[in-house]
Amino acid sequence: MQALVLLVTVIVLLLTMICVATTMMAVVTERRKEVGLRKALGASNRSIIFEFMGEGLLLGAMAACSVLFAALFSRRRSA
């Protein structure tokens, strides 16, 4: 039984990572002009990468907090 739960957890985690990667690629594609403008104004590759990584981390942290809140809320409702 535990092996099945572990398998489902791994599959869900992999699918979630694929979704996040796809979303971030869409964000980068939509902001291509902005990135080009920043490069033309002298921004380094590092600063642009840090901006997108920071955005991804912020979105991930917000998602984690909302899931934690939902889990705590549902636990209180069922108890």
Gaussian input, Z-matrix of N, CA and C with variables (Angstrom, degrees):
# hf/3-21g

backbone

0 1
 N
 C     1     B1
 C     2     B2     1     A1
 N     3     B3     2     A2     1     D1
 C     4     B4     3     A3     2     D2
 C     5     B5     4     A4     3     D3
 N     6     B6     5     A5     4     D4
 C     7     B7     6     A6     5     D5
 C     8     B8     7     A7     6     D6
 N     9     B9     8     A8     7     D7
 C    10    B10     9     A9     8     D8
 C    11    B11    10    A10     9     D9
 N    12    B12    11    A11    10    D10
 C    13    B13    12    A12    11    D11
 C    14    B14    13    A13    12    D12
 N    15    B15    14    A14    13    D13
 C    16    B16    15    A15    14    D14
 C    17    B17    16    A16    15    D15
 N    18    B18    17    A17    16    D16
 C    19    B19    18    A18    17    D17
 C    20    B20    19    A19    18    D18
 N    21    B21    20    A20    19    D19
 C    22    B22    21    A21    20    D20
 C    23    B23    22    A22    21    D21
 N    24    B24    23    A23    22    D22
 C    25    B25    24    A24    23    D23
 C    26    B26    25    A25    24    D24
 N    27    B27    26    A26    25    D25
 C    28    B28    27    A27    26    D26
 C    29    B29    28    A28    27    D27
 N    30    B30    29    A29    28    D28
 C    31    B31    30    A30    29    D29
 C    32    B32    31    A31    30    D30
 N    33    B33    32    A32    31    D31
 C    34    B34    33    A33    32    D32
 C    35    B35    34    A34    33    D33
 N    36    B36    35    A35    34    D34
 C    37    B37    36    A36    35    D35
 C    38    B38    37    A37    36    D36
 N    39    B39    38    A38    37    D37
 C    40    B40    39    A39    38    D38
 C    41    B41    40    A40    39    D39
 N    42    B42    41    A41    40    D40
 C    43    B43    42    A42    41    D41
 C    44    B44    43    A43    42    D42
 N    45    B45    44    A44    43    D43
 C    46    B46    45    A45    44    D44
 C    47    B47    46    A46    45    D45
 N    48    B48    47    A47    46    D46
 C    49    B49    48    A48    47    D47
 C    50    B50    49    A49    48    D48
 N    51    B51    50    A50    49    D49
 C    52    B52    51    A51    50    D50
 C    53    B53    52    A52    51    D51
 N    54    B54    53    A53    52    D52
 C    55    B55    54    A54    53    D53
 C    56    B56    55    A55    54    D54
 N    57    B57    56    A56    55    D55
 C    58    B58    57    A57    56    D56
 C    59    B59    58    A58    57    D57
 N    60    B60    59    A59    58    D58
 C    61    B61    60    A60    59    D59
 C    62    B62    61    A61    60    D60
 N    63    B63    62    A62    61    D61
 C    64    B64    63    A63    62    D62
 C    65    B65    64    A64    63    D63
 N    66    B66    65    A65    64    D64
 C    67    B67    66    A66    65    D65
 C    68    B68    67    A67    66    D66
 N    69    B69    68    A68    67    D67
 C    70    B70    69    A69    68    D68
 C    71    B71    70    A70    69    D69
 N    72    B72    71    A71    70    D70
 C    73    B73    72    A72    71    D71
 C    74    B74    73    A73    72    D72
 N    75    B75    74    A74    73    D73
 C    76    B76    75    A75    74    D74
 C    77    B77    76    A76    75    D75
 N    78    B78    77    A77    76    D76
 C    79    B79    78    A78    77    D77
 C    80    B80    79    A79    78    D78
 N    81    B81    80    A80    79    D79
 C    82    B82    81    A81    80    D80
 C    83    B83    82    A82    81    D81
 N    84    B84    83    A83    82    D82
 C    85    B85    84    A84    83    D83
 C    86    B86    85    A85    84    D84
 N    87    B87    86    A86    85    D85
 C    88    B88    87    A87    86    D86
 C    89    B89    88    A88    87    D87
 N    90    B90    89    A89    88    D88
 C    91    B91    90    A90    89    D89
 C    92    B92    91    A91    90    D90
 N    93    B93    92    A92    91    D91
 C    94    B94    93    A93    92    D92
 C    95    B95    94    A94    93    D93
 N    96    B96    95    A95    94    D94
 C    97    B97    96    A96    95    D95
 C    98    B98    97    A97    96    D96
 N    99    B99    98    A98    97    D97
 C   100   B100    99    A99    98    D98
 C   101   B101   100   A100    99    D99
 N   102   B102   101   A101   100   D100
 C   103   B103   102   A102   101   D101
 C   104   B104   103   A103   102   D102
 N   105   B105   104   A104   103   D103
 C   106   B106   105   A105   104   D104
 C   107   B107   106   A106   105   D105
 N   108   B108   107   A107   106   D106
 C   109   B109   108   A108   107   D107
 C   110   B110   109   A109   108   D108
 N   111   B111   110   A110   109   D109
 C   112   B112   111   A111   110   D110
 C   113   B113   112   A112   111   D111
 N   114   B114   113   A113   112   D112
 C   115   B115   114   A114   113   D113
 C   116   B116   115   A115   114   D114
 N   117   B117   116   A116   115   D115
 C   118   B118   117   A117   116   D116
 C   119   B119   118   A118   117   D117
 N   120   B120   119   A119   118   D118
 C   121   B121   120   A120   119   D119
 C   122   B122   121   A121   120   D120
 N   123   B123   122   A122   121   D121
 C   124   B124   123   A123   122   D122
 C   125   B125   124   A124   123   D123
 N   126   B126   125   A125   124   D124
 C   127   B127   126   A126   125   D125
 C   128   B128   127   A127   126   D126
 N   129   B129   128   A128   127   D127
 C   130   B130   129   A129   128   D128
 C   131   B131   130   A130   129   D129
 N   132   B132   131   A131   130   D130
 C   133   B133   132   A132   131   D131
 C   134   B134   133   A133   132   D132
 N   135   B135   134   A134   133   D133
 C   136   B136   135   A135   134   D134
 C   137   B137   136   A136   135   D135
 N   138   B138   137   A137   136   D136
 C   139   B139   138   A138   137   D137
 C   140   B140   139   A139   138   D138
 N   141   B141   140   A140   139   D139
 C   142   B142   141   A141   140   D140
 C   143   B143   142   A142   141   D141
 N   144   B144   143   A143   142   D142
 C   145   B145   144   A144   143   D143
 C   146   B146   145   A145   144   D144
 N   147   B147   146   A146   145   D145
 C   148   B148   147   A147   146   D146
 C   149   B149   148   A148   147   D147
 N   150   B150   149   A149   148   D148
 C   151   B151   150   A150   149   D149
 C   152   B152   151   A151   150   D150
 N   153   B153   152   A152   151   D151
 C   154   B154   153   A153   152   D152
 C   155   B155   154   A154   153   D153
 N   156   B156   155   A155   154   D154
 C   157   B157   156   A156   155   D155
 C   158   B158   157   A157   156   D156
 N   159   B159   158   A158   157   D157
 C   160   B160   159   A159   158   D158
 C   161   B161   160   A160   159   D159
 N   162   B162   161   A161   160   D160
 C   163   B163   162   A162   161   D161
 C   164   B164   163   A163   162   D162
 N   165   B165   164   A164   163   D163
 C   166   B166   165   A165   164   D164
 C   167   B167   166   A166   165   D165
 N   168   B168   167   A167   166   D166
 C   169   B169   168   A168   167   D167
 C   170   B170   169   A169   168   D168
 N   171   B171   170   A170   169   D169
 C   172   B172   171   A171   170   D170
 C   173   B173   172   A172   171   D171
 N   174   B174   173   A173   172   D172
 C   175   B175   174   A174   173   D173
 C   176   B176   175   A175   174   D174
 N   177   B177   176   A176   175   D175
 C   178   B178   177   A177   176   D176
 C   179   B179   178   A178   177   D177
 N   180   B180   179   A179   178   D178
 C   181   B181   180   A180   179   D179
 C   182   B182   181   A181   180   D180
 N   183   B183   182   A182   181   D181
 C   184   B184   183   A183   182   D182
 C   185   B185   184   A184   183   D183
 N   186   B186   185   A185   184   D184
 C   187   B187   186   A186   185   D185
 C   188   B188   187   A187   186   D186
 N   189   B189   188   A188   187   D187
 C   190   B190   189   A189   188   D188
 C   191   B191   190   A190   189   D189
 N   192   B192   191   A191   190   D190
 C   193   B193   192   A192   191   D191
 C   194   B194   193   A193   192   D192
 N   195   B195   194   A194   193   D193
 C   196   B196   195   A195   194   D194
 C   197   B197   196   A196   195   D195
 N   198   B198   197   A197   196   D196
 C   199   B199   198   A198   197   D197
 C   200   B200   199   A199   198   D198
 N   201   B201   200   A200   199   D199
 C   202   B202   201   A201   200   D200
 C   203   B203   202   A202   201   D201
 N   204   B204   203   A203   202   D202
 C   205   B205   204   A204   203   D203
 C   206   B206   205   A205   204   D204
 N   207   B207   206   A206   205   D205
 C   208   B208   207   A207   206   D206
 C   209   B209   208   A208   207   D207
 N   210   B210   209   A209   208   D208
 C   211   B211   210   A210   209   D209
 C   212   B212   211   A211   210   D210
 N   213   B213   212   A212   211   D211
 C   214   B214   213   A213   212   D212
 C   215   B215   214   A214   213   D213
 N   216   B216   215   A215   214   D214
 C   217   B217   216   A216   215   D215
 C   218   B218   217   A217   216   D216
 N   219   B219   218   A218   217   D217
 C   220   B220   219   A219   218   D218
 C   221   B221   220   A220   219   D219
 N   222   B222   221   A221   220   D220
 C   223   B223   222   A222   221   D221
 C   224   B224   223   A223   222   D222
 N   225   B225   224   A224   223   D223
 C   226   B226   225   A225   224   D224
 C   227   B227   226   A226   225   D225
 N   228   B228   227   A227   226   D226
 C   229   B229   228   A228   227   D227
 C   230   B230   229   A229   228   D228
 N   231   B231   230   A230   229   D229
 C   232   B232   231   A231   230   D230
 C   233   B233   232   A232   231   D231
 N   234   B234   233   A233   232   D232
 C   235   B235   234   A234   233   D233
 C   236   B236   235   A235   234   D234

   B1=1.4574
   B2=1.5207
   B3=1.3412
   B4=1.4639
   B5=1.5251
   B6=1.3250
   B7=1.4598
   B8=1.5298
   B9=1.3261
   B10=1.4582
   B11=1.5230
   B12=1.3212
   B13=1.4606
   B14=1.5265
   B15=1.3318
   B16=1.4587
   B17=1.5253
   B18=1.3151
   B19=1.4581
   B20=1.5233
   B21=1.3155
   B22=1.4687
   B23=1.5272
   B24=1.3247
   B25=1.4625
   B26=1.5232
   B27=1.3092
   B28=1.4641
   B29=1.5240
   B30=1.3192
   B31=1.4640
   B32=1.5246
   B33=1.3119
   B34=1.4628
   B35=1.5290
   B36=1.3135
   B37=1.4597
   B38=1.5242
   B39=1.3224
   B40=1.4630
   B41=1.5288
   B42=1.3174
   B43=1.4590
   B44=1.5231
   B45=1.3132
   B46=1.4600
   B47=1.5220
   B48=1.3249
   B49=1.4691
   B50=1.5253
   B51=1.3191
   B52=1.4608
   B53=1.5214
   B54=1.3285
   B55=1.4689
   B56=1.5218
   B57=1.3199
   B58=1.4703
   B59=1.5278
   B60=1.3215
   B61=1.4626
   B62=1.5330
   B63=1.3161
   B64=1.4622
   B65=1.5247
   B66=1.3128
   B67=1.4599
   B68=1.5209
   B69=1.3235
   B70=1.4624
   B71=1.5283
   B72=1.3218
   B73=1.4658
   B74=1.5265
   B75=1.3238
   B76=1.4614
   B77=1.5253
   B78=1.3285
   B79=1.4680
   B80=1.5271
   B81=1.3183
   B82=1.4719
   B83=1.5233
   B84=1.3226
   B85=1.4656
   B86=1.5246
   B87=1.3213
   B88=1.4600
   B89=1.5244
   B90=1.3215
   B91=1.4657
   B92=1.5270
   B93=1.3100
   B94=1.4575
   B95=1.5233
   B96=1.3176
   B97=1.4692
   B98=1.5274
   B99=1.3347
   B100=1.4549
   B101=1.5262
   B102=1.3207
   B103=1.4658
   B104=1.5296
   B105=1.3249
   B106=1.4644
   B107=1.5176
   B108=1.3183
   B109=1.4632
   B110=1.5268
   B111=1.3201
   B112=1.4734
   B113=1.5167
   B114=1.3420
   B115=1.4673
   B116=1.5275
   B117=1.3448
   B118=1.4660
   B119=1.5255
   B120=1.3254
   B121=1.4631
   B122=1.5228
   B123=1.3467
   B124=1.4539
   B125=1.5154
   B126=1.3022
   B127=1.4699
   B128=1.5207
   B129=1.3121
   B130=1.4653
   B131=1.5270
   B132=1.3235
   B133=1.4714
   B134=1.5192
   B135=1.3207
   B136=1.4622
   B137=1.5326
   B138=1.3339
   B139=1.4699
   B140=1.5264
   B141=1.3092
   B142=1.4678
   B143=1.5245
   B144=1.3222
   B145=1.4700
   B146=1.5224
   B147=1.3434
   B148=1.4584
   B149=1.5307
   B150=1.3214
   B151=1.4669
   B152=1.5287
   B153=1.3210
   B154=1.4610
   B155=1.5250
   B156=1.3290
   B157=1.4656
   B158=1.5283
   B159=1.3267
   B160=1.4656
   B161=1.5187
   B162=1.3186
   B163=1.4649
   B164=1.5268
   B165=1.3186
   B166=1.4645
   B167=1.5154
   B168=1.3339
   B169=1.4655
   B170=1.5245
   B171=1.3231
   B172=1.4592
   B173=1.5277
   B174=1.3231
   B175=1.4669
   B176=1.5269
   B177=1.3239
   B178=1.4657
   B179=1.5154
   B180=1.3302
   B181=1.4643
   B182=1.5287
   B183=1.3254
   B184=1.4631
   B185=1.5203
   B186=1.3282
   B187=1.4645
   B188=1.5248
   B189=1.3297
   B190=1.4631
   B191=1.5194
   B192=1.3194
   B193=1.4625
   B194=1.5278
   B195=1.3321
   B196=1.4641
   B197=1.5247
   B198=1.3282
   B199=1.4692
   B200=1.5255
   B201=1.3207
   B202=1.4646
   B203=1.5262
   B204=1.3238
   B205=1.4616
   B206=1.5295
   B207=1.3365
   B208=1.4702
   B209=1.5369
   B210=1.3272
   B211=1.4627
   B212=1.5255
   B213=1.3196
   B214=1.4690
   B215=1.5199
   B216=1.3411
   B217=1.4618
   B218=1.5242
   B219=1.3327
   B220=1.4614
   B221=1.5129
   B222=1.3158
   B223=1.4652
   B224=1.5244
   B225=1.3108
   B226=1.4749
   B227=1.5280
   B228=1.3320
   B229=1.4754
   B230=1.5273
   B231=1.3369
   B232=1.4607
   B233=1.5329
   B234=1.3328
   B235=1.4766
   B236=1.5032
   A1=111.09
   A2=115.82
   A3=118.98
   A4=111.05
   A5=116.86
   A6=120.23
   A7=110.37
   A8=116.86
   A9=121.10
   A10=110.81
   A11=116.62
   A12=120.97
   A13=110.06
   A14=116.89
   A15=120.98
   A16=110.78
   A17=117.20
   A18=121.26
   A19=111.48
   A20=117.22
   A21=121.38
   A22=110.09
   A23=117.10
   A24=120.74
   A25=110.92
   A26=117.02
   A27=120.75
   A28=110.88
   A29=116.97
   A30=120.75
   A31=110.74
   A32=117.25
   A33=120.73
   A34=110.25
   A35=117.07
   A36=120.79
   A37=111.23
   A38=117.51
   A39=120.86
   A40=111.71
   A41=116.88
   A42=120.05
   A43=111.59
   A44=116.83
   A45=120.61
   A46=110.85
   A47=116.75
   A48=119.75
   A49=110.75
   A50=117.98
   A51=120.93
   A52=110.51
   A53=117.03
   A54=120.91
   A55=111.61
   A56=116.57
   A57=120.44
   A58=109.70
   A59=117.50
   A60=120.63
   A61=110.73
   A62=117.23
   A63=121.06
   A64=111.19
   A65=116.51
   A66=120.75
   A67=111.33
   A68=116.94
   A69=119.64
   A70=111.01
   A71=118.24
   A72=120.40
   A73=110.26
   A74=116.90
   A75=120.14
   A76=110.78
   A77=116.58
   A78=120.50
   A79=110.18
   A80=116.62
   A81=120.65
   A82=110.12
   A83=116.82
   A84=120.40
   A85=111.36
   A86=117.63
   A87=121.21
   A88=111.77
   A89=116.98
   A90=120.25
   A91=112.10
   A92=116.78
   A93=121.33
   A94=112.73
   A95=116.97
   A96=120.44
   A97=110.70
   A98=116.22
   A99=120.30
   A100=111.15
   A101=116.30
   A102=120.45
   A103=109.90
   A104=117.40
   A105=121.31
   A106=111.62
   A107=116.91
   A108=121.01
   A109=110.77
   A110=116.44
   A111=119.51
   A112=111.35
   A113=116.60
   A114=119.88
   A115=110.27
   A116=116.80
   A117=120.46
   A118=111.54
   A119=116.66
   A120=120.47
   A121=112.60
   A122=116.85
   A123=119.90
   A124=116.12
   A125=118.22
   A126=120.10
   A127=109.44
   A128=115.92
   A129=119.89
   A130=109.65
   A131=114.74
   A132=119.61
   A133=109.92
   A134=116.14
   A135=121.19
   A136=111.71
   A137=117.00
   A138=118.89
   A139=111.34
   A140=116.78
   A141=119.92
   A142=110.08
   A143=116.72
   A144=120.41
   A145=110.16
   A146=116.79
   A147=120.05
   A148=111.57
   A149=116.38
   A150=119.23
   A151=110.90
   A152=116.59
   A153=119.92
   A154=111.75
   A155=117.12
   A156=119.93
   A157=110.47
   A158=116.39
   A159=120.03
   A160=111.63
   A161=115.36
   A162=119.49
   A163=110.12
   A164=116.33
   A165=120.02
   A166=112.11
   A167=116.78
   A168=120.30
   A169=111.41
   A170=116.54
   A171=120.11
   A172=111.25
   A173=116.74
   A174=119.88
   A175=111.37
   A176=115.96
   A177=119.68
   A178=112.12
   A179=116.75
   A180=120.63
   A181=110.90
   A182=116.26
   A183=119.33
   A184=110.90
   A185=117.45
   A186=121.02
   A187=110.82
   A188=116.41
   A189=119.98
   A190=111.15
   A191=117.50
   A192=120.94
   A193=111.15
   A194=116.88
   A195=118.87
   A196=111.22
   A197=117.49
   A198=120.04
   A199=110.09
   A200=116.72
   A201=120.28
   A202=110.76
   A203=116.74
   A204=120.67
   A205=110.88
   A206=116.44
   A207=119.78
   A208=110.82
   A209=116.58
   A210=119.54
   A211=110.81
   A212=116.51
   A213=119.82
   A214=111.49
   A215=115.95
   A216=120.32
   A217=111.24
   A218=116.90
   A219=119.06
   A220=111.49
   A221=117.20
   A222=120.37
   A223=110.94
   A224=116.39
   A225=120.19
   A226=111.11
   A227=115.95
   A228=119.21
   A229=111.05
   A230=116.80
   A231=119.04
   A232=111.57
   A233=116.87
   A234=118.75
   A235=112.46
   D1=-41.72
   D2=-179.53
   D3=-66.90
   D4=-32.82
   D5=178.93
   D6=-65.00
   D7=-37.75
   D8=178.40
   D9=-65.98
   D10=-43.37
   D11=178.27
   D12=-62.61
   D13=-41.71
   D14=178.33
   D15=-63.53
   D16=-42.71
   D17=178.89
   D18=-61.57
   D19=-46.47
   D20=179.20
   D21=-63.17
   D22=-40.72
   D23=179.23
   D24=-62.32
   D25=-44.05
   D26=-179.88
   D27=-64.38
   D28=-42.04
   D29=179.25
   D30=-63.64
   D31=-44.19
   D32=179.29
   D33=-63.79
   D34=-41.45
   D35=178.73
   D36=-62.61
   D37=-43.81
   D38=178.29
   D39=-62.89
   D40=-43.73
   D41=178.63
   D42=-64.27
   D43=-37.89
   D44=177.89
   D45=-64.86
   D46=-42.09
   D47=179.15
   D48=-64.64
   D49=-37.91
   D50=177.47
   D51=-64.65
   D52=-41.67
   D53=178.79
   D54=-63.24
   D55=-43.29
   D56=179.79
   D57=-64.63
   D58=-43.50
   D59=179.22
   D60=-62.21
   D61=-41.60
   D62=178.46
   D63=-64.10
   D64=-42.14
   D65=178.92
   D66=-63.39
   D67=-43.74
   D68=-179.98
   D69=-66.82
   D70=-35.45
   D71=176.60
   D72=-65.52
   D73=-37.80
   D74=177.29
   D75=-65.52
   D76=-39.11
   D77=178.30
   D78=-62.93
   D79=-44.62
   D80=179.80
   D81=-63.65
   D82=-43.09
   D83=-179.75
   D84=-63.17
   D85=-41.22
   D86=179.71
   D87=-67.02
   D88=-28.57
   D89=-175.78
   D90=-103.27
   D91=23.94
   D92=-179.42
   D93=-58.51
   D94=-42.52
   D95=179.85
   D96=-64.14
   D97=-41.46
   D98=178.82
   D99=-62.28
   D100=-42.41
   D101=178.67
   D102=-64.38
   D103=-41.93
   D104=177.62
   D105=-61.42
   D106=-41.80
   D107=178.63
   D108=-64.34
   D109=-43.80
   D110=178.71
   D111=-63.19
   D112=-39.82
   D113=177.10
   D114=-63.52
   D115=-41.12
   D116=179.69
   D117=-64.97
   D118=-30.19
   D119=179.30
   D120=-85.72
   D121=-0.82
   D122=173.44
   D123=106.10
   D124=11.86
   D125=178.90
   D126=-70.25
   D127=142.85
   D128=178.83
   D129=-82.91
   D130=159.28
   D131=176.05
   D132=-58.74
   D133=-37.88
   D134=-178.19
   D135=-61.31
   D136=-43.45
   D137=-178.94
   D138=-67.17
   D139=-35.46
   D140=178.61
   D141=-69.27
   D142=-42.60
   D143=178.43
   D144=-63.02
   D145=-43.02
   D146=179.32
   D147=-62.32
   D148=-35.82
   D149=178.26
   D150=-62.63
   D151=-47.64
   D152=-179.27
   D153=-69.29
   D154=-37.78
   D155=177.54
   D156=-65.51
   D157=-41.03
   D158=177.62
   D159=-62.68
   D160=-40.79
   D161=178.60
   D162=-63.61
   D163=-43.22
   D164=178.71
   D165=-64.01
   D166=-42.15
   D167=178.05
   D168=-64.27
   D169=-40.82
   D170=178.63
   D171=-63.51
   D172=-44.29
   D173=177.85
   D174=-63.39
   D175=-40.57
   D176=178.03
   D177=-64.34
   D178=-41.43
   D179=179.14
   D180=-65.57
   D181=-40.55
   D182=178.22
   D183=-65.03
   D184=-39.82
   D185=178.08
   D186=-65.20
   D187=-42.11
   D188=179.12
   D189=-63.06
   D190=-41.72
   D191=179.11
   D192=-65.19
   D193=-40.56
   D194=-179.87
   D195=-68.10
   D196=-37.59
   D197=177.32
   D198=-66.75
   D199=-41.61
   D200=178.07
   D201=-61.70
   D202=-44.23
   D203=178.02
   D204=-61.90
   D205=-44.04
   D206=-179.96
   D207=-63.93
   D208=-39.20
   D209=179.80
   D210=-66.40
   D211=-43.42
   D212=178.89
   D213=-65.59
   D214=-40.72
   D215=179.61
   D216=-64.74
   D217=-43.26
   D218=-179.30
   D219=-69.73
   D220=-30.36
   D221=177.42
   D222=-67.25
   D223=-40.73
   D224=179.16
   D225=-68.11
   D226=-36.51
   D227=-178.90
   D228=-68.53
   D229=-33.36
   D230=-176.18
   D231=-84.73
   D232=-17.89
   D233=-177.66
   D234=-85.11

